[in-house]
Amino acid sequence: MKKLIPILSIILAIAAASCNSRSAQSAPPEHQEVNSVYYWKTVLQLDSAELAFMANHDVRRIYLRMFDVTADDGEWKAIPNATIRIPASEQKILNSGLDTMEIVPVVYITLDALRQMADDEGELARNITERVANMCQFHKLPNVSELQLDCDWTPSTEKLFFALCDSIRSSFSELNLPWRLSSTVRLHQLAKKAPPVDAGVLMVYNTGSFDSPETKNSIIDREDIMPYLKKLPDYPLHLDIAYPTYSWQLVFSAGKFAGIAADLDLDDRSLFEPRSENIFIARTDVPHNRTIIHRGDIIRREISDFNEIEAVKREIEQRLSTRKHSNIIYHLDPKNLKNYSSDEIKSIFAPGR
């Protein structure tokens, strides 16, 4: 990985103090079960609707996507990409109205980046940790005591990801950062060895093959999820649970996945003909975001249906009945959250015990 930001030890010490508001030698506070949300955009802009949502539902933790780690084919290195931008106006909100909010930085790591790090996991780990610590210090992010890695590791990349986790935990000690390390956990990973982290977040979304024309709903489908849950009661990590509240429109052309659309008016009968509750066919060519949806293309509308979320949540709560955990919403977006009543949101957040 390229040297992302050269940081002297003294700056890192300042970063640690700023991010955590306590001595760099102290231990991180105990993990609490609180209402939480993911924020998964490239620019942090908290509007009045988002602030009201968090206040009304007592949200106390934000999982904030910081950047991706991707492969640089030209130099055979792993590099940062799509770094979040936090305007000065948002920094003021974080440090005044949200000064008691816990912020968990999240770094998404691609499989290609894992493969390219080879035996350089120590360097990659330190670069990731330094970059996150520096961003925390620069943006004055409040109450940071945890770093989360998001990676869809597979059996062939398991050792690489686990080595990176070990190295990142070592980098916390080297840089005097009193942080925990957590990771996301996909449903298929429940059957594998748990990564060497302090805790996990089980992702109960993206449960089907979004690029298959045969899939009913790739966001959340109880039938897809149930086979994986038999491993949940005995999973050795503390797990919080993330549920989806997003939606999207998937386009298929000539039987093949063609892309993700946004904000198509599928109820416009002059443009789209309904074939079922969530399947539509383009009646004519439709310009959309610098591309063309062609006549005959199929659009599958997928939503995170509340009843489906509740059905899945009941199954999960039964299997975690003796284990405390937080429920998390993915993600904070008023365009999607407006589709749920206040009582429905409260039900998603509600603890199982």
C-alpha positions, 0 to 999 in steps of 0.5 A, a space after each residue: 500500500 502506498 504511504 497514505 499520509 506520513 504521520 510522526 509519532 507525536 501526531 498519532 498521539 494527538 490523534 488518539 487523544 482527540 478521537 477518544 478524549 482520554 489517555 492513550 494508555 487507557 482501555 476502550 469503554 465496554 461495548 454497549 447495546 444501543 440503537 445504531 445506524 450505518 452511514 454509507 455515503 462519500 460525503 457526510 451531510 446530515 440534513 434535518 430529517 436525518 438529525 430528527 430521525 436519530 433524535 427521535 429513535 435515540 440513535 447513539 452510534 454511527 458506523 461511518 464508512 471512511 474509505 475503501 481499500 482497493 487494488 492498484 494494478 499498475 503498482 501491485 499495491 493496495 490503495 485507498 479509494 472513495 474517501 468520505 468528505 466531511 465538510 466543516 459544517 458537518 464537523 460543527 454538528 458532530 462536535 456540538 449537537 452530536 458530541 455524545 454520539 459514538 462514531 465507529 470508523 468503517 473501512 471496506 476492503 476488497 478481495 483484490 486488495 487482500 490478494 495484493 498485500 501478499 506478505 505485507 499485511 503489517 504495512 497495510 495494517 499500519 497504513 490503514 490505522 494511521 489513515 483512520 486515526 489521522 482522519 479522526 483527528 483532522 475532523 475531530 470525530 467524537 467518541 471513537 473507540 473502535 475500528 471496523 473492517 468490512 470484507 467479504 472474505 472467502 475460504 481462499 482469502 481467509 488467512 489473508 484477512 485474518 492476518 490483516 486483523 492480527 496486524 491491525 490489532 498490533 498497530 493499535 498497541 504500536 500507535 497507542 490507540 485504545 481501540 477495539 477491532 470489529 468486523 462485518 460478518 456475512 451470513 455465509 461466514 457464520 459457518 467458518 472460523 471467526 476472525 480474530 476481532 473483538 466483535 462482529 456485526 452480522 449483515 442480514 442483507 444482500 442475502 441473494 444473488 442480485 445479478 441473477 434474473 431468477 432471484 426474487 429479492 436479493 436484499 432480504 429473503 427469509 427463505 435465503 437466510 434460514 439455512 445459515 441461521 443454524 450456525 448462529 447460536 454457537 458463533 463465538 463472537 459477540 454479534 450485533 445485527 444489521 437490518 436493511 432499509 434500502 431499496 433498488 431497481 435492477 436492470 436485466 437485458 437479454 437475460 443478463 444483469 445490466 446494472 442498478 437503476 435509481 428513481 425510475 418511475 416504474 408506475 408510469 404505464 407509458 414507459 413500463 409494463 408490470 408483469 408481477 408485483 416487482 417485475 416490470 418490462 420497458 415498453 420503449 427505450 428510456 434514457 437514464 443516467 447517461 445510459 439507455 434502458 432498452 425496450 424489452 429490458 426487465 427491471 426488478 424492483 427490490 425493497 426491504 419489506 418491513 414484514 420480511 425484516 420482522 420475520 427474519 428478526 424473529 428467527 434471529 432473536 430466537 437464536 440469540 435469546 440469551 445473548 445481548 446485542 444491538 440492532 442496527 439499521 443499514 443505512 441512514 437515508 431519508 429517501 428510504 426511511 420515509 417508507 417506514 412508520 415510526 413504530 416500524 423503526 422502533 420495532 426494528 431497533 427493539 432488543 429481543 430480550 
